[in-house]
Amino acid sequence: MKHNKYEDIDKEKFSQSPHILKILPHYIVGETDKVLSDMPCIWLYRKDTLTQFMSHVARLRTKVNHITDVKDRPVIEDHSLVATYEEYERFQLKQTEFWMLHEKYGKDEELVAYEDFLSNPDNTIYELNCWAWWDMYEKEEGNLTLTVPLGILYQRKFKNYAQIMRWFSER
């Protein structure tokens, strides 16, 4: 969705069989009703929004997104990252938007905590009701690569960690 228009998605080879399509709300501005009503969804969220925020900022600074091998973890010097209050406000706005969209489109669909998925992906997948996952998994076994945690101790990496903690505690 980041690089393709939704109206053209059915022309892509992957769309001819069951698949997972990552959709971030800001990818589908103007098409939200169509996209989120057109397919079943798994809603993925983070329980630990403090870590999610710091992970987001670290990703912006290091340009490292999700990794599939621990050897690809970014090297970040202690106290080298600083988050801004503007980034925090934008993050909170995105959180609010996510939950509003979930309430409108996804309250009857699967809601999965990212932390649960990382700690036990097989069990999380098994618990997904009414999904074509197993058909997809059997066809693609050996080709599915899952992300691994970045394993970053953010309290050591952020120069303004105490300030970030205050932002979250004051909310």
C-alpha positions in Angstrom: 0.0 0.0 0.0 2.9 2.3 0.5 4.0 2.1 -3.1 0.9 0.9 -4.9 -2.6 2.3 -5.3 -5.2 0.1 -3.8 -7.3 0.2 -7.0 -4.4 -1.6 -8.8 -3.6 -4.1 -6.0 -5.5 -6.9 -7.7 -3.1 -6.7 -10.7 -0.2 -7.7 -8.4 0.8 -11.4 -8.5 0.7 -11.8 -4.7 -3.0 -10.8 -4.6 -4.0 -13.9 -6.5 -3.7 -16.1 -3.5 -4.1 -15.6 0.3 -1.6 -13.0 1.6 -0.9 -10.6 4.3 -0.9 -6.9 3.3 0.5 -4.4 5.8 -1.6 -1.3 5.8 -0.8 1.7 7.9 -3.7 4.2 8.2 -1.6 7.0 6.6 -1.1 4.9 3.5 -4.8 4.9 2.7 -6.0 8.4 3.3 -9.0 9.0 1.1 -9.5 5.3 0.6 -10.0 4.2 4.2 -13.7 3.1 3.8 -13.0 1.1 0.7 -9.8 -0.6 1.9 -10.9 -1.4 5.4 -14.4 -2.6 4.3 -13.1 -4.7 1.4 -11.1 -7.3 3.2 -10.8 -9.1 6.5 -8.2 -7.5 8.8 -5.9 -8.4 11.6 -5.4 -5.3 13.8 -1.9 -5.3 15.2 -1.2 -3.0 18.2 1.5 -2.6 20.8 0.7 -2.9 24.5 3.8 -1.0 25.5 3.3 2.3 23.7 6.3 3.9 25.5 8.6 1.3 23.9 6.7 1.6 20.6 7.4 5.4 20.6 11.1 5.0 21.3 11.3 2.2 18.7 9.7 4.6 16.2 12.1 7.4 16.9 15.1 5.0 16.8 13.9 3.7 13.5 13.7 7.3 12.1 17.2 8.0 13.3 18.9 4.8 12.3 16.8 4.1 9.1 16.5 0.4 10.3 12.9 -0.8 10.2 12.0 -4.4 11.0 14.8 -7.0 11.1 14.7 -10.7 10.5 18.1 -11.6 11.8 19.7 -10.4 15.1 22.9 -9.6 13.2 21.1 -6.7 11.6 20.3 -4.9 14.9 21.4 -1.3 14.7 24.3 -0.2 16.8 23.2 2.8 18.8 25.5 4.6 21.2 24.2 5.2 24.7 22.5 8.6 25.2 22.8 9.3 21.5 19.1 9.6 20.7 16.7 12.5 21.6 13.0 12.5 21.0 11.1 15.7 20.5 7.8 16.6 22.1 6.4 17.2 18.6 7.3 13.6 17.7 5.5 12.5 20.8 2.4 14.5 20.0 2.3 13.1 16.4 2.8 9.6 17.8 -0.2 10.1 20.2 -2.3 11.4 17.4 -1.5 8.3 15.3 -2.5 6.1 18.3 -5.8 7.9 18.6 -6.4 7.5 14.9 -5.6 3.8 15.0 -8.1 3.2 17.8 -10.8 5.3 16.1 -10.4 3.3 12.9 -10.4 0.0 14.9 -13.7 1.1 16.6 -15.3 2.0 13.3 -14.0 -0.9 11.1 -12.4 -3.6 13.2 -14.2 -4.1 16.5 -15.5 -7.5 15.2 -12.1 -8.5 13.7 -8.9 -10.0 15.2 -6.9 -7.8 17.5 -3.4 -9.0 18.1 -0.8 -7.5 20.5 2.6 -7.3 18.8 4.3 -8.5 22.0 2.2 -11.6 22.0 3.0 -12.3 18.4 6.7 -12.0 18.9 6.8 -14.1 22.0 4.8 -17.0 20.4 4.0 -16.5 16.7 2.7 -20.0 16.2 0.2 -19.8 19.1 -0.9 -16.3 18.0 -1.5 -17.6 14.4 -3.3 -20.7 15.7 -5.7 -18.5 17.7 -6.7 -16.4 14.7 -10.2 -17.5 13.9 -11.7 -17.8 10.4 -8.5 -17.0 8.7 -6.9 -18.5 5.6 -3.6 -18.3 7.3 -3.0 -22.0 7.4 -3.6 -22.4 3.7 -1.1 -19.6 3.1 1.3 -21.0 5.6 1.3 -24.5 4.1 2.0 -23.1 0.6 4.7 -20.8 1.7 6.3 -22.9 4.5 10.0 -22.1 4.6 9.5 -18.8 2.9 7.8 -16.9 5.7 10.3 -14.8 7.6 9.2 -13.2 10.9 10.7 -10.1 12.4 12.8 -10.4 15.5 12.8 -7.9 18.4 15.4 -5.1 18.0 16.6 -5.9 21.5 17.4 -2.3 22.3 17.5 -1.0 25.9 15.9 2.3 25.1 16.5 3.8 28.6 20.2 3.7 27.8 19.9 5.0 24.3 17.8 8.1 24.8 19.4 11.1 26.3 16.0 12.5 27.4 14.5 9.2 28.6 13.3 10.7 31.9 11.6 13.5 29.9 9.9 10.9 27.6 8.7 9.0 30.7 7.1 12.2 32.0 5.3 12.8 28.7 3.7 9.4 28.9 2.9 9.7 32.7 1.2 13.1 32.2 -1.1 11.8 29.5 
